[in-house]
Amino acid sequence: MQSHRLPTLEDVARVAGVSRATVSRVINGIRNVDPELHRQVWTAVDQTGYVPNRLARSLVTRRTGTVALVVSDSETHDDDPFMSRFFSDPYFGRVVGGLMSVLRPAGVQLALQMVGADGHKRLVGDLRNGQADGAVVLSLPARDPLPRLLAEAGIPAVLIGRPAEPVPVSYVDLDNSAGAELAAARLADRGCRRPALITGPPEVPASADRISGFRRAMARHGHAWVPSAAGNLTQESGSAAMRTLLADHPGTDGVFVANDLMALGALLVLRDAGRRVPDDVAVVGFDDSSAALAARPALTTVRHPLEDMSAEAARLLLTSIDDPSARVTSVIYEPTLIPRHSA
């Protein structure tokens, strides 16, 4: 009878062409290993079917080999269906893709945590008790307590997006104000004389920056006041905001929409109203997500390099886990305008 022996570290080392010690260092998350050797070892792990003993590994390293992606919204509860919108929003998938581009080669797993108003302290307690080695946080509301709680607990964490209030936590962000200025310049260059704005929630720092950046740039082009309607970043809210603008300001001939999903909804309303895009109304979105390419016409938008930003957040977090004394830092990315057919 044939024996089905489980693959060992020695089998991985033989396939990878490295020593058993090198295999052990890579699998145990010691990151000062040559990147090529790192790749060879994890390729050999896949080929042999070796399964690391995570319990034994955690006992040796005092690490779980897991980081949490925390989607935090202190204005909802853990069972609120609002949280489910992240699974249909292209933003979320792009963040996960960027994180995994760094975490997977490092042998680190990603665990999703959706946290509402009643879950922040429990999450911090779970992290302190070793459920994950650190957290990347997507923090939605303006006064989310989670960044402060993580800092006070000494838990390695990185935010994607600038916190509304100063806290000693590293973050990665986009210059949202500059991105909105690019959108304003595009509409001005097209000769729009009655521009309007569809905003995200104004209490969220990124949305507030896009609002102020657009208004400031439009003022430089002679538009002292720009009408606006607020949405909540969903396609449906973009449709509702566009209907409001058309009802209150029927002469609108250019719209900056604070994200691509809302712009998709705005385009549908303009089409139903018989307004040609861009001939009658020019539209500029923000994000350069899959929604921009799905739009008809294809959406002119401001590029939000989420994959790059998320990858950098993962690198910062791994550095913080390896070196708790690493300084708190920020990395700000510059936006670019992606011209297509809507403006």
N, C-alpha and C positions, 0 to 999 in steps of 0.2 A: 504494500500500500504506500502510495507516494505521500511524503510529508510536505505540508504547506508551511514552510518556515517563513516567519515574518522578516522583512528586510531589516538590516541593522545599520548602525553608523559606519561599520567597516564596508558594507556594500555600497553605501553612498560615496564613501571616500574612494573606493576603487573605480566607480563609474566616473566620478568627477576628476580623478587623477590628482588628488590632493591627500594630505594626511588626515587621519582621524581627528587630530586636534583642531585642524582648520575647520572641518565639518562641524565639530562641537561648538567652536566659537561663532560660526555663522548662525547655526540653529538657535543658540542661546542669546542671540541678539547683540553680540559684541560687535560694534559697528566700525571699529578701526581695522577693517579687512579690505584688501584690494577689491574694488568693484567687480573686476573680471572674475576673481575667485568666488566672490559672492554669487555672481550669476551662475557660474559653473556648479556650485553646490546646490542651489535651488533647482537647477535643471536636472541634476542627478536625483534629487529628492522626488521630483515628478516622475522620472523614468523608473526608479526603483519602487515607487509606491510607499516609501518610508513615511511613517507617521510619528512625528516627535511626541514624546511623552510630556505633555504640557504641564502636568502636575509636578513631575520631577524637575522640569526646567524652572518652574516658578519657585520651587523650594531653593534652588541653587542661586538664581538671579534676583529673587524677591520681586519679580515682575511677571505680569500676566501675558505679555506679548500682544496686548490688545489696547487700542485707544477708542474712546467713545466719540461719536459724532452726535452732538447734542443740539437738537432743534428746540429752542426755548421760547415760550410765549407766556409771560406772566399774566396775560389778560384772558386766557382760556384755561380750561381744566383738562386733566389728562385724558378724559374720555370724550372730549369735544370733537365733533366731526370736522371742525375747521382745520384740525391738524392734518387731516388726510389730504389736503390740497397739495402738500409738498410732494406727494408721489406722482401727481400729474403735472407739476410745474417743471419745465426744462431746467430751471435754476438748480433744483435739487440734484438731478442726475449729473449735471456738470460738476458740481461740488464733489460728489462721490467719486467721479472719474478722476478728478485732479488729485484727491487725497490718495486714492489707491495706486496712482502712478508712482508714488513715493513709498507708501506703506508696504505694498506687495513685495517689491524687491528687498525691503528690509525685513521681511518675514513677520510683519505686524498685521494683525487682524483689525477690522473696523466693526464696531458695534453701534447700532443706531439707538439713540434714546430720544423719544419725543416727550418733552416735559412741559406741563401746564402749570398754572398758578399754585397748585397744591403739591407739586412734586420737587421743588428746588432743593429743600433741605434733605429730603430723602435721597436725591441723586448725589448730593455732596457727601452724605454719609456712606453711600455705596462706594463712591470713588475712594474715600479715605480708607475703607475696609478692603481695598484691593481688587475691586471688580474690573478696573482698567487702570492703565498706567498714567493716563492723562486724558484731556478732552479738547476737541476742536468744537467751538461753539458758534452756532448760527443764532444770534440773539435778535428777536424781532421788535419788541416794544421799546419805547424810549427809556423807561426806567426799570428795566429788567434787573432784579437783584442778583442774578446768578453770577455774572462776572466778579462782583464784589465778594460773594460767598466763596467762590473758588480761590480767589486771592487770599482771603483770610484763612482758608483751610490749608494753604500751601500746596495746592494741587496743580501740577503742570497743566497749563491751558493756553490756548491761542484762540482769538476771536477772528472770525471772518466778517469784517465790517467794524468800523470805528464805534467804540462804546459811547453812549450818550453822556455819561459822566466819567471823569478821569478815574481809572483804576489801574493798579500795577499789574496789568496783564498784557502780553504781547498781542498785536493784531495786524492783520493784513487788510488793506482797503484799496478802493479805487478813488481817484480824484473825481468825485461825482459832480462837483461844481464845474470843473473844466469840461466834463462830458456834456453837460447841459449847455455850456457856452458853444460847443461845437454844433449842437442841434440848432441853437438860435442863429448862428452864422449861416447854416445851410438854408434855413427858411428866409433869412434876410437876403441872401444871394439870389434866391428864386424870385425875389420881389414881393414877398407876402406883405400885405399892408394891414391885415387884421389877424394877427397871430393869436393863438389861444394855447392853453396848457391843460393837460390832464395829469394830475399829480397822483403819487402814491400817498399813503398815510403821512401827513405832514409832521407827526410827532416822531417818526423814525428818522435817525440822522441822515441816512443815504437819501431819503425822499426830500428832507429839508434842504440838503445841499443841492439837489437837482432843481428844486424850486428857486432857491436864491440865485443859483448860477444862471438859470434861464432868464429870470427877471432882470438881473444885472446886465446881462449881455444885450437883451432886447432894449433896455434903457439906452445903451450906447448907440443902438440903431434908431433911436428916436421914439420908441414906444414906451411912454411913461407908465402905462398901465396895460396889463395883459389879463384878460378874463381867464378863469380857471374853473375846473370841476374836479373833485377828488374821487379816486377809486381806491380799491384795496388790493391792487396788483393782479386781479383775476380778469379773464376775458369778459365775463359778464359785467363786471364793474366798469370796464372800458367802454362797453356798449352803452351803459346807462349814462356815463359821463358825457359821451359824445352826443347822445340825444339831448341832454341838458344844454350843452353848448349851442347846438343847432337851434334849439327853441329860444334861448335867451340872446344869442348872438348869431343870427342867420347869415351874416356877412363874413363869417370866419373863412379865411382862405389859407390858413396854415396851422398845423397843430403839432406841438411836441408832446409825446406821450411817454410817461416815466418808466414804462417797461413794455417789452414786445407783446406780451399776452394781452395787455390792455389795448395796445395799438391794433392787434388783430380784431378785437371787438369793435374798436372805433371804425376800422375799415369796412366792416360788415354794415354798420349803421349808415356810413356815407354812401355805400353802394345802394342800399335800400332807399335812401333819400334822393337818389339820382344825381349825386355829386361825383364827378369824375376825379380820380386821383391819378396823377398830381395836378391835372389841368385846372380843376376848380378848387381843390383843397390839397395842399401838400402835407404829408404826414412823415414825421421822424420818430422812431422808437428809441428804445434803450435796452441793451443787453447783447444783441446779436446772437440770439438763441435760435433754436429750430423753428420757433414761431415766425421769425423774420423771413425765413425761406418759404414757409408754408403760406405766407400771406399772398394775396393777389390784389394789386401788384406786389412783387417782392419788396420788402420793407427796407428803406434807408434807415439805418440805426447806428447807435453809438456802441462800439465794441467794449464789452465788459469781460476782461480775460479771466473768467472764473476758474478755468482749469489751471492756469498758471498761478493764480492767487491761492487756490486750494493746495496745490503742490507745495508752494512756499510755506503755507500754514503747517502742513505736515512736517516739513523740514525743521521749522522753528520748534514744533512740539517735540520731535525726537531729540533735538539738541537740548531742550529744557529737561527732558526726562533723563538724559545722560549726564547733564551737568546742572543740578538745581541752582547753582550760583550764577548761571548765565543771565546776562542783563535783560531786562524787559525791553522789547524793541518794537518798532513799527515799520512796515514796508508798504509804501503807497505806489500803486500802479497808475500809469497814464492812459487815458482813454484814446481811442481813435474813431473817426467817423467811417462807416462802411456805406458808400453810396450804392443804392440800387434804383428802383423805379418809382418809389412812392413820393420822392422829393428830390 
